[in-house]
Amino acid sequence: MKINPKLKVRTIAGESIVLLRSNGTNDMTKVLALNATSKFLWDNLVGKDFGIDEVVKLLTDQYDVEKERAESDAEAWIRQLSELSVIE
């Protein structure tokens, strides 16, 4: 999987956000706010083909977290971004 290359992180008022535009006829723009961990993952994975193992490795290398917790968090992160079509 890959982060959609058309999407860019913007910093507004100190917050990292991604604007998600609707493909429908209505202009339904959504704002995705990234916390520090999501921004870290985004920065390290954007432009790369990755799987859950790469996300888990980034989490365990960067944070004091057990592998089982990192796997659960990685699955949730991937699922949420997939539901928003951020990950292809």
C-alpha positions in Angstrom: 0.0 0.0 0.0 1.0 3.6 -0.5 -0.1 7.0 0.8 -2.0 8.8 -2.0 0.7 10.9 -3.6 -1.8 13.7 -4.4 -2.3 14.4 -0.7 0.0 16.8 1.1 0.4 17.6 4.8 -0.1 21.3 5.6 0.7 23.0 8.8 -1.9 25.5 9.9 -1.7 27.2 13.3 0.8 24.6 14.4 -1.5 21.7 13.4 -0.6 19.1 10.7 -3.6 18.6 8.5 -4.4 16.9 5.2 -7.3 18.3 3.1 -9.4 15.5 1.6 -11.6 16.6 -1.4 -14.7 14.7 -2.4 -14.9 13.3 -5.9 -18.6 13.8 -5.9 -20.6 16.6 -7.4 -20.8 18.4 -4.0 -17.8 20.1 -2.6 -17.4 18.1 0.6 -13.9 18.8 1.8 -12.8 17.0 4.9 -9.9 17.9 7.1 -7.7 15.1 8.5 -5.7 16.2 11.6 -2.5 14.3 12.2 -1.3 13.9 15.7 2.5 13.7 16.3 2.7 9.9 15.8 0.6 10.0 12.6 2.8 12.8 11.3 5.9 10.8 12.1 4.5 7.7 10.3 3.4 9.9 7.3 6.8 11.5 7.0 8.6 8.2 7.0 6.2 6.3 4.7 5.1 8.9 2.1 6.3 7.9 -1.4 7.1 4.4 -0.3 5.3 1.1 -0.7 4.7 -0.3 2.8 2.9 -2.9 4.8 2.0 -3.3 8.4 5.4 -4.7 9.3 7.1 -1.4 8.2 4.6 0.6 10.3 5.2 -1.6 13.4 9.0 -1.3 13.0 8.7 2.5 12.8 6.6 2.5 16.0 8.8 0.2 18.0 12.0 1.9 16.9 10.8 5.4 17.7 8.6 4.8 20.8 8.8 2.7 23.9 6.0 0.4 22.9 5.6 -3.3 22.9 5.3 -5.1 19.6 1.8 -6.3 20.3 0.6 -2.7 21.0 2.4 -1.4 18.0 0.7 -4.0 15.8 -2.7 -3.0 17.1 -2.0 0.7 16.7 -0.6 0.1 13.2 -3.7 -1.8 12.1 -5.9 0.9 13.4 -3.9 3.6 11.7 -3.9 1.8 8.4 -7.7 1.0 8.6 -8.6 4.6 9.4 -6.5 6.0 6.5 -7.8 3.3 4.1 -11.4 4.2 5.0 -10.7 7.8 4.0 -8.9 6.7 0.8 -5.7 8.2 2.0 -3.9 4.9 1.5 -4.1 3.2 -1.9 
